[in-house]
């Protein structure tokens, strides 16, 4: 998104849900920063900050980039209260389930992470109160982000079981989303036939569902289970939706791994991601090391931000752990 487009997205989909004072400051920020905007960080009693790529910046009351913290705009209690009121349409109780999860999805697929004091009941978070922090992540779908890797993961009218390994904020969800789109809708030019995909979108980041409607294009043959724990969701989709491909983001628990094995035993292909700095890093993790050592994933895509988010460092054949990238 560039120039007028990102400004329109901010006005129509994001700033209507946060403190008007903060909205004014954001809209006054230099356009070169707005063009690269990824996150807006609102923390009670701390400087208002924006994240652009791998750098973050404080903003002054006039939207400038200040030279020191003393010139930055300090977020007030009123800013936090107004933000939660606007996010909840003046009914915090209506967000009870979302607050338990710690985030809210806005129209457009943008996600607002929320921090505060957890109310614990039975060892689980029942609610949040004294809300003091917001992380607004700007959703940016990149159509074609997976173009360079599709030839490695496709085989005739099927795909290889594929896992993306990536450090945080290196574009793994963006890549996964476009892989799902192309697998689901097909790509005639690339000779890709569309397959039935079931997406378990636990944190609403891939499809970005708002009121049940995906805000991102994840393909015409994709069924979405939104805001459901991965392990339970994968089993549900296996048993109810007859997918050819299962997709989910950020696996890690033993239950996730069990669900993946069940999918494999049912002949269902898998596309997923995990945080990590490469294969050696992932092999240090309990449970995850098993799926690599057992050659469950036939394709392993390694990402970095070396040349910006989404840099393809390598594509590895999971059966012999050798590079196959051109």
N, C-alpha and C positions, 0 to 999 in steps of 0.2 A: 504493500500500500504506500502510495506517495502523495505528497502535497494535499490537494483538495479531498482526496479519497479518505485518508486517515483522519483529517479534520472532521469530515462528515460522520465517520464512524464514531469518533469521540463524542461529538455533539448528540448524535441520535441514539447511541447504544450504551454509552458509559457514563458521561458526565451528568446525565439526568438521575443517576443513582448514587451520586456522592455529594458531599457538602458543596453548596454553590460557591463558597469562597475558594475552596480548593479547585473547583472547576474553572473559575476565572483565572487562577494562577496558571493552571495547565495550558489553557488556551492562549496565554500570553508568552509561553515558552518559545524559544527560537525554533523555527520550522525545521532546521537541520536535525534537531534533537527529536522533535515530534515524529519526523519521518522514520526514525530508528526506534521509536518507543516500544518497549516490551512489557514494562511493569510500572505501575504507580504505587509507591509505598507510603502509606499513611500510618504513622505511629504517634500515639498520644505523648505530647511533651517533647517530641523529637523533630528534627528537620523534615519537611516534606521532600521526598526524593523520587526521582524517576530512574529507571534502568534502561539503558540503550545499549544493546549488545552485551558485552561483558563488563561494561562500566556503569557506575551509578553516579548521579549528580543531585546535589541539593538545588532547590529553587528558592528564590527570594520572593517577597510579597508581590513583586511586579513581574514575576516569571523569568527573571534573569538567573544566570548561573553565578552564584556568589563566590567570592574568593575565600570566605571563611564562614564558619557556623554562625557567628554573631549576626551575619547579614541574611541568614536563611529564614524562611517562614517556618515558625514552630506550630505544629498541629495542636489545636486546642480541644478541650473536652467537648465543646459545642460542635466542632467539626466531626468528631467521632459519633456523637449522638445524632446529628443530622444525617450522617451517612447511613447508619443502621436504620433510621426511620425511613429514608428513601428506598433503601434496599428492600425493606419489608413492607413498603406501601403503608407505613404507619401502624403495622400490626406485627410486632416481633414474634408473637406466638405462631404466626403463619409460617415462620421460618424454622420452627422447632427442629424438624428432622434435618434440615440443611445445616443448622448450627451444630448438631451432634457430629456431623461429618467434618465441620470446619471450613466449609466453602459453599458458595452460592454461584449458580450459573446464570449469566445475564443473556438477554436477547443478543444474538450474534455469536454466541458461544464463548464469550469472555468469562473468565472465572475470577471470583473474588474470594481469596483466602482470608480467614478471620481468626484473630487471636484474642484471648481474654482469660478469664478464670473459669476453669472447668468445674461443673457440678457433677460429682461422681456418685453413682448409685449401683450397687452390686458389682463394683469393679469396672463399670463402663461409664462413659461420659453421657450424662442425661441431658445436659444443657450447657450453654456458655453464658456468663454474665460479666459485667465490668469490661465490655468489649473495648479494646485499646489499640488494635492493630488491624490493618487491611492491606492485602496484597492483590492489586487488580492486574491480572495478566491479560494482555491484549491478544485475542485470537487472530492468527494470520494463516489462512490456508494458502498453500503454495501448490497450485495445480501444475503437475509435471515434476514435482520434487523427486519422484521415484524413477523418472525416465531412465537414468543411467544405470539403475540396478535391476530393472525388470528382466533383462535378458539373462541374468544370473540365477534368478529364482524361479523362472518358468521352465516347464518341460512339456512340450506338446500341449495337451489340454489339461494340464495339471500343474501344481507348483511343488517346489521343495519346501520341507519344513524349515522355517527361517526365523532366526533371532537377530535382533539389532542390539549391539553392545555400545553404550554411549555414556560419557560423563553427563552430568546435568547441564541443561541449556545448550545442548549441541545439536538440536533439531531432530531428535529421535521420534518424537510424537508426530511432527510434521511429515517425516519420511514414512512412518507407519501409516498415517492417514491416507497418503497418496498411493501407497502400495495397496491398501484395502480398496480404494476407489478403482484402481486399474484392474485388480483381480476380480472385483465385483461387476463392473460395467464392461470390462473387456477393452481391448485396444486393437482395432482392426489393422491399423498401420503396422503395429508390432506383432501382429498375428496372435494376439492374446484373446482367448475365448472366455467370456464371463462365467464365473463360478458363484455358487451360493455361499455367502459369507455370513457367519454369526459373530457379531462384535459384542464383547462384554466390556462395557465402558464404565468401570467402577467409579472413576473420578470425573466423569463427564468431560474429559479433555479431548477425546478423539473425535467423536461426532458432535460434541458440544450441544446436547439436547436442551431445548428450552420449551417447557410445557409439552414435552413429549416429541417435539419436532427437531430433527438434527439441523443444526445451524451450519454444519460443514457437509460438503459432498463426500459421502463415503460409499457411493455406488448404488446402482439400481437393484442389485440382488442382495443387499445387506440388511439383515435383521439386527436390531440393536436392543440390548438389555442394559439399560442405563442405571447408574448409581447402585449397582448390585455387587457384593463381594465377588472377586474374580473366581475363586475356587467353586463356590456354590453356583455362580452364574454359568461357568463353563459346563458343569454337569447338566444344568437345566437345559442349555442350548443343545447339547449332544442328544438329550433324550426327547426334546420337543420340536426342534426346528430342522432336523435332517440336513445339517450344513455339510458342505464339501470342505470348507475352510473355517477354522476358528481363529479369531483375532482378539488380542487383549494387550494392554500396556503394562509394563513394569511388574513382571513376575518376581517372586522372591521367597514365598513361604513354602513349607512342606506340603500344605494343602494345594497350593498352586501346581506344584510338581506332580502330585497324585492325579489331579484333574488332567494335566497334559498327557500323562501316561494312559489314562482312560480314553482320551481322544485318539491317541495313536493306535490303541488296541481296536478302536472302532473304525480305523481306516480314514480318519479325518486329518486333514493337513492343518498345520499350525503356523501362525505368524505372530510374533510377539517381540517384546523388548526387555532389556534389563540395564540398570545403571552399572557402569564399570569403565575402567580405563584400558580395556583390552582383555584378551582371553586369560592371560596370567592372573589378572586381578579377579576375574570371575571364578577361576579355579580355586581360589582361596575361600570361597563362600560355601557354607554347608548347604546341602541339598542341590544347589545349582551346579556344583562341580560334577554331580552324577550325570546330569543330562548332557553335559559336554563330553565327559569320558565315555558315556554309553552311545555316543554318536547319534543322539536323538534328532538334533538339528543338522540338516544336510547343508545348510547355508548359514554362515555367520558374517554379518555385516558390521564392520567396525567404523564408528563415527568419531569425529573430533571437531573442533572449531578452528583448526589451523588456518584455513582460508575463509573463515566465517562459519556460522552454524550450518550443519549439514554436510561438512566436508567428509567425503568417503575415503577413509584411510586404507581400507582393505576389504575384500570379499574373500572369505575362506570356505573351502570345502570342508564341512564338518566331519566328513568320514575319515579324512587323513590329515586335517588341520593344515593344509597347504593353500597358499594364495592362488586364486584363479582370476584375479582382476587383470584386465588388459594392460 
